[in-house]
Amino acid sequence: QVQLVESGGGLVQPGGSLRLSCAASGITFSRYIMNWYRQAPGKERELVAGITHTGDSTYFADSVKGRFTISRDNAKNTVYLQMNSLKPEDTAVYYCNADRVATSLRYWGQGTQVTVSS
């Protein structure tokens, strides 16, 4: 059974930092591109950051470039999203996503709430 379990969300003040983690099980983690998406109330889900299965290439949405970093530890089957200089507009549910390379297989986590507010 495939599971993606996110953790690390919470309430943080503007300018603060959070680190999200996504632990995967039931998949060969090193064969999956890993992504973080987010969905704010009333808005569509959007891709925030991604990292290739080897970790040698990353992608960031323009709205988070320079503030967020993504990394992975294939030995721990875990992907991370380090979020710095958080803004109220970063408030959303953040979802971990796994895309199997060269296939249509994809899996989602349940999401973790991030709230940026003073």
Steps between C-alpha positions, in 0.01 A plus 500: 500500500638837395512770764628855487488659843562872532604669822639831620212732426364749749450864585790739446538875498585687180872482436528170683607157380363150488635173369256253355584131473337229294580140586421246231436130536384229263690641201854484364563857604809553283290444187260784573510870430377668816296817505336732747169657406282737697137599498366812662128542576307577184802447278626222277776270610835630376845349462741664743821301461631179351814289506613229262535140612878542518480835673714669237237742377234708671209722403339787686196710428585865449307592813737302724836529320774613734291417808429127476738211444422137429721203580472124531667218685456181299642294784218622725230509231431859597464830319523836673376850431685772687291815503660828605377859504145378509222733392127494576440403137690177563211387718362178353478127537826355371493164325780260423484332159697213351525453123656180368755580231378422145160374615163644592519373856454770759416508866392768744532560869217623719643847539624716783368844588735797494364826640703820488347763721587747771 
